[in-house]
Amino acid sequence: MPTSKTTVGATLTPRAALAELLALPPDQARRYAAILPDEVAAALLGKLHRDFAAYLEIGSGAWSLHAAATRPMPLGLDYQRDLVGHWMEPSYGICSPSTTVAEATKILRDLHHRVFTVYLYVIDQGQLVGVLTPREMLLASASDRVDDLMLRRPFHLRDDEDVESAWQRASHWQLPAYPVCDENGHLVGVLQGAELARLQAEALASQAGRLVGMAEEDRTSAPWYQSLSLRLPWMAISLVTVALGAAVVGAAQSVIERFALLAVFLPVLAGQSSNAGNQAMAVCLRGLALGELRRASVLRLFLKESLIALLGGIFAGLLAGAGMLFMANMIQAEFAWLLAITVTAAMIGSCLVGGMAGAVLPIALHRMGSDPAGAAGILISMITDVVSFGLLLGLPWWWLG
C-alpha cells in the first residue's frame, strides 16, 4: 500500500480509491484514507456514508474542497466527460449465483454502513447475469440461492455510452441505480439514478446557453477573461454568418436604390423567419433530449413544423404586405402593389424555410455527432438571413427584369 500522499496522488483516481475503501477492513480503510490527496478525498465525500466518512477522519482540506464545489466531482477521469463511464461508481455489491441469501444479506449489510447501495449484482465469470433486490432477499429463506431469486438479463448501461442516450433509455425504467457494463457484458461500475437525472437536468439547463455559443464552463462565477476566451470563437463564427447576409444586401444595391422602402422590411423578415426557425428547433431539441424522436416520427415532425411555419408565414406576410401597401401609398411610391406582394411572398418563403431548417438541422447535427444546440441556432440565423434578404431584394429584380 502507498505510504504518502504524493505517491498515491500520482496515479490514483477517486473511483479506485472508493473501491479500495469499500474493500478494506475498517482499520486499514482509515489508514488508507489518511494518505489520500485532498482532491481525491473530496470527490468521495458525496458518496460515502456520513458515519463512515467521520470514522475515516478525512482531513479538513478535503471537506473545504467538497464544500466549495458547485457540482459533484466525477469519480473517474479515464473516460470523456459526456460518457457514462466518467460518472459511474465502482461496482460494489457483487455476489455469485451460488451465494446464499444469508451471505448476500451480510454483503448488503456491510456495504450499507459505508456507501449507499440498493441492489446486489450477480456476476458469473465477470459478466453481469442478474440483479438481486432487498425485497426478494426479505421474502426468501436464508438457505435459498441467489440464482433462484435474481432478475435475469437486467437492464444496464454501457460505459462508452453518452449521457444523453443513456438517459433516453433509462428514463423508461426510473431505477435508483443502473449497472454499467463494457462491450463484452462485464460489470465495470454503477451509475446512481439521481446522478443520471442530475446530469440530464444540467444538460437541459445549459442548452439555452449553447444556442448562443455559451460554453458549459461559462458560469456566473467564472472570471471575465475566461468567459471572453470562451465566447470569442462563437462571436467570430456569428460574424461570418452575418456577413453572408450583408453580402446579399450588397449585391442588391440597385434594387435598394430604386425601392428604398424595401430596406425598412429587411429586419422584419429576418426576425420573423429566424423566430420560426428557432421555435421549430426548440421543439426538435426537446424531442431529442426526452427521447421522443424515432425514425417514424422525424418525417411527421418535419411536416408538422413546415405546415406551422407556412401558416404563420401567411399570417405575418399578409400583415406585412398590408403595411407595405399603406406606407407605399403614403409616400406615393411606384409599384406599390408589387412591393406589397413582394413583402408577402418573401415573408411566406423565408418563414417556411426557417421552419424547415429548424426541424431538420438539429436532427442532422445530432446524427453526425455534433452538438445540435450549439451549432443549429447559428446555422438557422445564417439560412434565414440569406433567404429572407434574397427573396425580398431578388423578387423585384426578377419581376422587373
Sequence and secondary structure as in RCSB ss.txt:
>XXXX:A:sequence
MPTSKTTVGATLTPRAALAELLALPPDQARRYAAILPDEVAAALLGKLHRDFAAYLEIGSGAWSLHAAATRPMPL
GLDYQRDLVGHWMEPSYGICSPSTTVAEATKILRDLHHRVFTVYLYVIDQGQLVGVLTPREMLLASASDRVDDLM
LRRPFHLRDDEDVESAWQRASHWQLPAYPVCDENGHLVGVLQGAELARLQAEALASQAGRLVGMAEEDRTSAPWY
QSLSLRLPWMAISLVTVALGAAVVGAAQSVIERFALLAVFLPVLAGQSSNAGNQAMAVCLRGLALGELRRASVLR
LFLKESLIALLGGIFAGLLAGAGMLFMANMIQAEFAWLLAITVTAAMIGSCLVGGMAGAVLPIALHRMGSDPAGA
AGILISMITDVVSFGLLLGLPWWWLG
>XXXX:A:secstr
   SHHHHHHH  HHHHHHHHHHS HHHHHHHHHTS HHHHHHHTTTB HHHHHHHT  HHHHHHHHH SS   S
 SSS TTBHHHH B   SEE TT BHHHHHHHHHHHHTTB    EEEEETTEEEEEE HHHHHHS TT BGGGTS
EES   EETTSBHHHHHHHHTTT  SEEEEE TTSBEEEEEEHHHHHHHHHHHHHHHHHHTTT  TT  TTS HH
HHHHHHHHHHHHHHHHHHHHHHHHHHTHHHHHH GGGGGGHHHHHHHHHHHHHHHHHHHHHHHHHT   HHHHHH
HHHHHHHHHHHHHHHHHHHHHHHHHHHHHHTT TTHHHHHHHHHHHHHHHHHHHHHHHHHHHHHHHHTTS HHHH
HHHHHHHHHHHHHHHHHHHHHHHHH 
